[in-house]
Amino acid sequence: MKAVAENRGGIAPLFFTAPRGLGKTVLLKEVEAVGRDEGLVVASVTADSETDLCVAIAVAIRREIERMGPGLVSRIRGSLDELSLSVGLGGTTARATWRRDDAATDEPFGVALSRLVQELGGAGGLGLVLTVDELQEASQGSLRRLLPALQQLGHEHDPVPFVFIGAGLTSMSRTLARAYGFSERFEYLELHRLDPTAAGLALQAGLDSDVDWLGTAVEEAIAAADGHPYLIQLIGYWAWEESGASTALKPGILPGDVQVAISEASGEIRRIFATRWEDASDVEKAVLGAVAHLGNGTYPGIATSAGLELGETESAVRKLNDDGWLEVIDLERVAFAYAGLATYVASRVGMAPETLALGSQVLPADVTLDDG
Protein backbone atom coordinates (compact mmCIF):
# COMPACT_ATOMS: atom_id res chain seq x y z
CA MET A 1 0.00 0.00 0.00
CA LYS A 2 2.81 2.38 0.84
CA ALA A 3 4.41 1.88 -2.59
CA VAL A 4 1.07 2.68 -4.23
CA ALA A 5 0.56 5.71 -1.98
CA GLU A 6 4.01 7.00 -2.99
CA ASN A 7 3.10 6.49 -6.68
CA ARG A 8 5.82 3.85 -7.12
CA GLY A 9 3.62 1.29 -8.84
CA GLY A 10 1.09 -1.32 -7.77
CA ILE A 11 0.81 -5.02 -7.07
CA ALA A 12 -0.54 -7.95 -9.06
CA PRO A 13 -4.22 -8.80 -8.52
CA LEU A 14 -4.82 -10.84 -5.37
CA PHE A 15 -7.77 -13.08 -4.57
CA PHE A 16 -8.85 -14.43 -1.17
CA THR A 17 -10.96 -17.59 -1.11
CA ALA A 18 -12.68 -19.33 1.80
CA PRO A 19 -16.01 -20.85 2.84
CA ARG A 20 -18.54 -18.55 4.47
CA GLY A 21 -17.66 -17.39 7.96
CA LEU A 22 -13.86 -17.33 7.72
CA GLY A 23 -13.44 -13.56 7.60
CA LYS A 24 -13.11 -12.62 3.91
CA THR A 25 -15.30 -9.53 4.18
CA VAL A 26 -13.63 -8.39 7.40
CA LEU A 27 -10.24 -8.75 5.72
CA LEU A 28 -11.38 -6.63 2.77
CA LYS A 29 -12.63 -3.93 5.16
CA GLU A 30 -9.21 -3.91 6.81
CA VAL A 31 -7.53 -3.52 3.41
CA GLU A 32 -9.85 -0.62 2.60
CA ALA A 33 -9.08 1.07 5.94
CA VAL A 34 -5.33 0.78 5.34
CA GLY A 35 -5.77 2.25 1.86
CA ARG A 36 -7.70 5.24 3.17
CA ASP A 37 -5.12 5.77 5.91
CA GLU A 38 -2.51 5.99 3.15
CA GLY A 39 -4.57 8.63 1.36
CA LEU A 40 -5.54 6.41 -1.59
CA VAL A 41 -8.79 6.39 -3.52
CA VAL A 42 -10.58 3.28 -2.26
CA ALA A 43 -13.56 1.89 -4.19
CA SER A 44 -15.39 -1.20 -2.96
CA VAL A 45 -18.05 -3.31 -4.65
CA THR A 46 -20.02 -6.42 -3.71
CA ALA A 47 -20.76 -8.48 -6.77
CA ASP A 48 -24.18 -9.94 -7.47
CA SER A 49 -25.81 -11.75 -10.36
CA GLU A 50 -28.25 -8.93 -11.14
CA THR A 51 -25.76 -6.07 -11.66
CA ASP A 52 -23.04 -5.77 -14.27
CA LEU A 53 -19.87 -5.80 -12.19
CA CYS A 54 -17.95 -3.42 -14.47
CA VAL A 55 -20.79 -0.90 -14.28
CA ALA A 56 -20.78 -1.16 -10.47
CA ILE A 57 -17.01 -0.65 -10.44
CA ALA A 58 -17.18 2.43 -12.68
CA VAL A 59 -19.87 3.98 -10.49
CA ALA A 60 -18.00 3.18 -7.26
CA ILE A 61 -14.74 4.65 -8.56
CA ARG A 62 -16.46 7.85 -9.69
CA ARG A 63 -18.27 8.19 -6.36
CA GLU A 64 -15.03 7.86 -4.40
CA ILE A 65 -13.15 10.31 -6.63
CA GLU A 66 -15.96 12.84 -6.20
CA ARG A 67 -15.49 12.55 -2.45
CA MET A 68 -11.88 13.65 -2.92
CA GLY A 69 -13.13 17.04 -4.05
CA PRO A 70 -14.13 18.92 -7.23
CA GLY A 71 -10.56 19.93 -8.03
CA LEU A 72 -9.48 16.33 -8.63
CA VAL A 73 -12.67 15.59 -10.59
CA SER A 74 -12.05 18.51 -12.93
CA ARG A 75 -8.45 17.42 -13.61
CA ILE A 76 -9.37 13.87 -14.62
CA ARG A 77 -12.92 14.40 -15.90
CA GLY A 78 -12.04 13.10 -19.37
CA SER A 79 -10.76 9.73 -18.18
CA LEU A 80 -13.64 9.46 -15.70
CA ASP A 81 -16.11 9.89 -18.53
CA GLU A 82 -14.24 7.41 -20.71
CA LEU A 83 -14.46 4.78 -17.97
CA SER A 84 -18.20 5.37 -17.61
CA LEU A 85 -18.79 5.24 -21.35
CA SER A 86 -16.71 2.06 -21.69
CA VAL A 87 -19.41 0.22 -19.70
CA GLY A 88 -22.33 1.93 -21.42
CA LEU A 89 -23.11 4.58 -18.81
CA GLY A 90 -24.36 7.99 -19.90
CA GLY A 91 -23.67 11.30 -18.15
CA THR A 92 -20.56 13.46 -18.22
CA THR A 93 -20.72 15.66 -15.16
CA ALA A 94 -19.45 14.95 -11.70
CA ARG A 95 -22.96 14.70 -10.29
CA ALA A 96 -24.75 13.29 -13.32
CA THR A 97 -27.87 11.21 -13.01
CA TRP A 98 -26.66 7.95 -14.47
CA ARG A 99 -28.55 6.01 -17.11
CA ARG A 100 -27.66 2.81 -18.92
CA ASP A 101 -27.18 3.13 -22.70
CA ASP A 102 -28.00 0.29 -25.05
CA ALA A 103 -24.36 -0.68 -25.42
CA ALA A 104 -20.88 0.22 -24.30
CA THR A 105 -18.57 2.18 -26.55
CA ASP A 106 -15.70 0.55 -28.43
CA GLU A 107 -13.23 1.72 -25.77
CA PRO A 108 -12.23 -1.44 -23.85
CA PHE A 109 -12.89 -1.32 -20.13
CA GLY A 110 -9.28 -2.21 -19.35
CA VAL A 111 -7.87 0.63 -21.48
CA ALA A 112 -10.21 3.16 -19.85
CA LEU A 113 -9.42 1.91 -16.35
CA SER A 114 -5.68 1.98 -17.00
CA ARG A 115 -5.86 5.55 -18.34
CA LEU A 116 -7.84 6.66 -15.31
CA VAL A 117 -5.32 5.15 -12.90
CA GLN A 118 -2.44 6.78 -14.76
CA GLU A 119 -4.15 10.18 -14.64
CA LEU A 120 -4.90 9.74 -10.93
CA GLY A 121 -1.21 9.19 -10.34
CA GLY A 122 -0.21 12.12 -12.53
CA ALA A 123 -2.86 14.69 -11.65
CA GLY A 124 -3.30 14.01 -7.99
CA GLY A 125 -0.38 11.82 -6.99
CA LEU A 126 -2.97 9.25 -5.95
CA GLY A 127 -3.30 5.52 -6.32
CA LEU A 128 -6.47 3.44 -6.60
CA VAL A 129 -7.48 0.50 -4.42
CA LEU A 130 -10.37 -1.58 -5.77
CA THR A 131 -11.93 -4.39 -3.72
CA VAL A 132 -14.68 -6.75 -4.86
CA ASP A 133 -16.46 -9.09 -2.45
CA GLU A 134 -18.53 -12.17 -3.40
CA LEU A 135 -16.72 -12.26 -6.74
CA GLN A 136 -18.12 -15.70 -7.58
CA GLU A 137 -21.56 -14.06 -8.00
CA ALA A 138 -20.50 -11.87 -10.94
CA SER A 139 -21.84 -12.72 -14.38
CA GLN A 140 -19.55 -14.40 -16.89
CA GLY A 141 -19.95 -11.44 -19.25
CA SER A 142 -18.74 -8.89 -16.71
CA LEU A 143 -15.85 -11.15 -15.69
CA ARG A 144 -14.77 -11.41 -19.32
CA ARG A 145 -14.31 -7.63 -19.30
CA LEU A 146 -12.86 -7.24 -15.82
CA LEU A 147 -10.28 -10.03 -15.73
CA PRO A 148 -8.36 -9.01 -18.89
CA ALA A 149 -8.32 -5.46 -17.52
CA LEU A 150 -6.72 -6.71 -14.30
CA GLN A 151 -4.15 -8.70 -16.26
CA GLN A 152 -3.35 -5.63 -18.34
CA LEU A 153 -2.93 -3.39 -15.30
CA GLY A 154 -0.69 -5.96 -13.65
CA HIS A 155 1.61 -6.11 -16.69
CA GLU A 156 1.93 -2.46 -17.67
CA HIS A 157 5.41 -1.54 -18.94
CA ASP A 158 5.34 1.37 -16.49
CA PRO A 159 3.69 0.04 -13.31
CA VAL A 160 0.58 1.98 -12.34
CA PRO A 161 -0.47 2.82 -8.76
CA PHE A 162 -3.27 0.27 -8.57
CA VAL A 163 -4.29 -2.49 -6.14
CA PHE A 164 -7.05 -5.01 -6.81
CA ILE A 165 -8.14 -7.47 -4.13
CA GLY A 166 -11.08 -9.79 -4.69
CA ALA A 167 -12.72 -12.21 -2.30
CA GLY A 168 -15.09 -15.08 -2.80
CA LEU A 169 -16.02 -18.63 -1.95
CA THR A 170 -13.74 -21.55 -2.68
CA SER A 171 -15.53 -22.05 -6.01
CA MET A 172 -14.48 -18.58 -7.17
CA SER A 173 -11.30 -19.68 -8.97
CA ARG A 174 -13.32 -22.10 -11.13
CA THR A 175 -15.87 -19.38 -11.92
CA LEU A 176 -13.10 -17.00 -12.99
CA ALA A 177 -11.34 -19.66 -15.06
CA ARG A 178 -14.52 -20.33 -17.05
CA ALA A 179 -14.70 -16.65 -17.96
CA TYR A 180 -11.01 -16.07 -18.68
CA GLY A 181 -8.44 -18.84 -18.91
CA PHE A 182 -5.49 -16.66 -17.84
CA SER A 183 -7.14 -16.15 -14.46
CA GLU A 184 -5.74 -19.54 -13.41
CA ARG A 185 -2.38 -17.73 -13.16
CA PHE A 186 -3.64 -15.07 -10.76
CA GLU A 187 -2.60 -15.36 -7.13
CA TYR A 188 -5.15 -17.03 -4.87
CA LEU A 189 -4.78 -17.17 -1.11
CA GLU A 190 -7.05 -19.60 0.73
CA LEU A 191 -8.05 -18.46 4.20
CA HIS A 192 -8.05 -21.05 6.97
CA ARG A 193 -9.15 -21.21 10.57
CA LEU A 194 -7.00 -19.39 13.10
CA ASP A 195 -4.57 -21.37 15.21
CA PRO A 196 -4.95 -21.16 19.02
CA THR A 197 -2.34 -18.41 19.35
CA ALA A 198 -3.99 -16.22 16.71
CA ALA A 199 -7.43 -16.94 18.19
CA GLY A 200 -6.21 -15.84 21.61
CA LEU A 201 -4.80 -12.62 20.17
CA ALA A 202 -8.10 -11.96 18.39
CA LEU A 203 -10.07 -12.45 21.61
CA GLN A 204 -7.72 -10.17 23.53
CA ALA A 205 -7.66 -7.48 20.84
CA GLY A 206 -11.30 -6.54 21.35
CA LEU A 207 -10.96 -5.85 25.06
CA ASP A 208 -10.36 -2.63 26.91
CA SER A 209 -6.84 -2.55 28.30
CA ASP A 210 -8.20 -2.73 31.88
CA VAL A 211 -10.22 -5.90 31.26
CA ASP A 212 -8.75 -9.40 31.25
CA TRP A 213 -9.80 -12.98 30.72
CA LEU A 214 -9.64 -14.64 34.14
CA GLY A 215 -8.92 -18.23 35.10
CA THR A 216 -9.50 -20.62 32.21
CA ALA A 217 -11.90 -18.27 30.41
CA VAL A 218 -9.78 -17.58 27.35
CA GLU A 219 -8.75 -21.24 26.97
CA GLU A 220 -12.41 -22.30 27.04
CA ALA A 221 -13.32 -19.64 24.49
CA ILE A 222 -10.49 -20.70 22.17
CA ALA A 223 -11.50 -24.37 22.39
CA ALA A 224 -15.16 -23.66 21.67
CA ALA A 225 -14.43 -21.36 18.72
CA ASP A 226 -12.18 -24.00 17.13
CA GLY A 227 -10.43 -21.36 15.03
CA HIS A 228 -13.57 -20.03 13.28
CA PRO A 229 -13.29 -16.22 13.09
CA TYR A 230 -17.08 -15.79 13.24
CA LEU A 231 -17.36 -17.92 16.38
CA ILE A 232 -14.45 -16.02 17.91
CA GLN A 233 -16.31 -12.79 17.22
CA LEU A 234 -19.59 -14.10 18.67
CA ILE A 235 -18.06 -15.65 21.78
CA GLY A 236 -15.91 -12.60 22.46
CA TYR A 237 -18.90 -10.28 22.13
CA TRP A 238 -21.23 -12.28 24.35
CA ALA A 239 -18.53 -12.96 26.95
CA TRP A 240 -17.91 -9.22 27.18
CA GLU A 241 -21.63 -8.51 27.51
CA GLU A 242 -22.19 -11.20 30.14
CA SER A 243 -19.20 -10.11 32.21
CA GLY A 244 -20.49 -6.57 32.65
CA ALA A 245 -16.85 -5.53 32.34
CA SER A 246 -17.77 -2.31 30.55
CA THR A 247 -19.63 -1.16 33.69
CA ALA A 248 -17.05 -2.56 36.12
CA LEU A 249 -19.53 -5.12 37.52
CA LYS A 250 -16.81 -7.77 37.50
CA PRO A 251 -12.99 -7.69 37.50
CA GLY A 252 -12.93 -9.32 34.07
CA ILE A 253 -14.34 -12.15 32.00
CA LEU A 254 -14.88 -15.32 34.02
CA PRO A 255 -15.25 -18.93 32.79
CA GLY A 256 -18.97 -18.76 33.63
CA ASP A 257 -19.31 -15.77 31.29
CA VAL A 258 -17.70 -17.80 28.51
CA GLN A 259 -20.17 -20.66 28.99
CA VAL A 260 -23.06 -18.21 28.55
CA ALA A 261 -21.31 -16.77 25.48
CA ILE A 262 -20.88 -20.24 23.98
CA SER A 263 -24.60 -20.89 24.43
CA GLU A 264 -25.48 -17.60 22.72
CA ALA A 265 -23.04 -18.29 19.87
CA SER A 266 -24.50 -21.78 19.47
CA GLY A 267 -27.96 -20.29 19.06
CA GLU A 268 -26.74 -17.97 16.30
CA ILE A 269 -24.97 -20.79 14.45
CA ARG A 270 -28.09 -22.96 14.82
CA ARG A 271 -30.22 -20.22 13.27
CA ILE A 272 -27.84 -19.81 10.33
CA PHE A 273 -27.64 -23.52 9.52
CA ALA A 274 -31.36 -24.07 10.00
CA THR A 275 -31.90 -21.60 7.17
CA ARG A 276 -29.19 -23.20 5.05
CA TRP A 277 -30.73 -26.64 5.63
CA GLU A 278 -34.02 -25.45 4.15
CA ASP A 279 -32.13 -24.11 1.12
CA ALA A 280 -30.15 -27.32 0.57
CA SER A 281 -31.11 -29.66 -2.27
CA ASP A 282 -32.10 -33.29 -1.70
CA VAL A 283 -28.70 -34.41 -3.01
CA GLU A 284 -26.91 -32.04 -0.62
CA LYS A 285 -28.98 -33.30 2.31
CA ALA A 286 -28.12 -36.89 1.36
CA VAL A 287 -24.42 -35.99 1.31
CA LEU A 288 -24.71 -34.31 4.72
CA GLY A 289 -26.39 -37.41 6.13
CA ALA A 290 -23.61 -39.59 4.74
CA VAL A 291 -20.91 -37.37 6.25
CA ALA A 292 -22.72 -37.51 9.62
CA HIS A 293 -22.66 -41.30 9.40
CA LEU A 294 -19.05 -41.58 8.25
CA GLY A 295 -17.53 -38.67 10.19
CA ASN A 296 -14.48 -38.17 7.98
CA GLY A 297 -15.25 -39.75 4.62
CA THR A 298 -13.76 -39.93 1.16
CA TYR A 299 -15.73 -38.90 -1.92
CA PRO A 300 -16.32 -42.56 -3.00
CA GLY A 301 -17.34 -43.53 0.53
CA ILE A 302 -19.81 -40.64 0.78
CA ALA A 303 -21.24 -41.47 -2.65
CA THR A 304 -21.78 -45.10 -1.67
CA SER A 305 -23.32 -44.22 1.69
CA ALA A 306 -25.64 -41.64 0.12
CA GLY A 307 -26.56 -43.81 -2.88
CA LEU A 308 -25.28 -41.18 -5.32
CA GLU A 309 -23.02 -41.04 -8.35
CA LEU A 310 -19.48 -39.86 -7.65
CA GLY A 311 -19.84 -36.79 -9.90
CA GLU A 312 -22.97 -35.48 -8.21
CA THR A 313 -21.39 -36.16 -4.81
CA GLU A 314 -18.34 -34.08 -5.73
CA SER A 315 -20.54 -31.22 -6.98
CA ALA A 316 -22.63 -31.30 -3.79
CA VAL A 317 -19.52 -31.29 -1.60
CA ARG A 318 -18.19 -28.22 -3.42
CA LYS A 319 -21.48 -26.37 -2.84
CA LEU A 320 -21.65 -27.46 0.82
CA ASN A 321 -18.04 -26.37 1.29
CA ASP A 322 -18.91 -22.94 -0.12
CA ASP A 323 -21.88 -22.70 2.24
CA GLY A 324 -19.78 -23.50 5.30
CA TRP A 325 -21.19 -26.98 6.07
CA LEU A 326 -18.18 -29.06 5.10
CA GLU A 327 -14.43 -28.80 4.85
CA VAL A 328 -12.18 -30.78 2.54
CA ILE A 329 -9.03 -32.11 4.17
CA ASP A 330 -5.94 -32.89 2.05
CA LEU A 331 -8.04 -32.72 -1.14
CA GLU A 332 -9.82 -36.03 -0.51
CA ARG A 333 -11.38 -36.34 2.94
CA VAL A 334 -14.59 -34.52 3.87
CA ALA A 335 -15.76 -33.56 7.36
CA PHE A 336 -18.13 -31.09 9.01
CA ALA A 337 -16.73 -27.60 9.39
CA TYR A 338 -18.33 -26.94 12.78
CA ALA A 339 -18.53 -29.21 15.80
CA GLY A 340 -22.17 -30.13 16.40
CA LEU A 341 -23.28 -30.15 12.77
CA ALA A 342 -23.29 -33.95 12.67
CA THR A 343 -25.74 -34.06 15.56
CA TYR A 344 -27.89 -31.38 13.95
CA VAL A 345 -27.98 -33.16 10.58
CA ALA A 346 -28.81 -36.46 12.28
CA SER A 347 -31.80 -34.83 13.95
CA ARG A 348 -33.06 -33.52 10.61
CA VAL A 349 -32.73 -36.80 8.69
CA GLY A 350 -34.03 -39.02 11.49
CA MET A 351 -30.69 -40.68 12.15
CA ALA A 352 -30.22 -42.30 15.57
CA PRO A 353 -27.34 -40.71 17.54
CA GLU A 354 -25.64 -44.08 17.96
CA THR A 355 -25.25 -44.35 14.18
CA LEU A 356 -23.03 -41.26 14.06
CA ALA A 357 -19.32 -41.75 13.48
CA LEU A 358 -17.28 -42.10 16.65
CA GLY A 359 -16.49 -38.60 17.92
CA SER A 360 -19.19 -36.86 15.91
CA GLN A 361 -21.28 -36.37 19.04
CA VAL A 362 -18.42 -34.79 21.00
CA LEU A 363 -18.89 -31.02 21.24
CA PRO A 364 -16.69 -28.39 22.88
CA ALA A 365 -18.19 -27.15 26.11
CA ASP A 366 -21.95 -26.48 25.72
CA VAL A 367 -22.03 -26.05 21.94
CA THR A 368 -24.96 -27.99 20.49
CA LEU A 369 -26.93 -27.46 17.35
CA ASP A 370 -29.93 -29.63 18.27
CA ASP A 371 -33.26 -27.93 17.56
CA GLY A 372 -34.61 -28.94 20.92
DARA-V835386 format. One line per field, one symbol per residue. phi: phi as a letter, one per 20 degrees, with the letter a starting at -180 (. if undefined). A space follows every 10 residues. Layout:
phi: ???
//
This chain:
phi: .ffffemdoc cfgccecaff ndnfffffff gffffffene fddccdfbfe dfffffffff ffffffffof ffgffcgfff ffffffdnee ocdgdfefce ffbfffffgf fffffffffg feecmddddc dcelffefff ffffefffff ffffcffdgd fbcccdcaff fgffffffeb gfffefedde ecfffgffff fffffeeffe dcedmegfff ffffflnfgf fgffffffff fffmffdmfc freegfffff ffffffffff ffffffffef ffffffffff fffenbdegf fffffemcff ffffffffff fgenfccddl mcdcbffdgo fffffgfedm efgfefggnf efdflefbdf ff
//
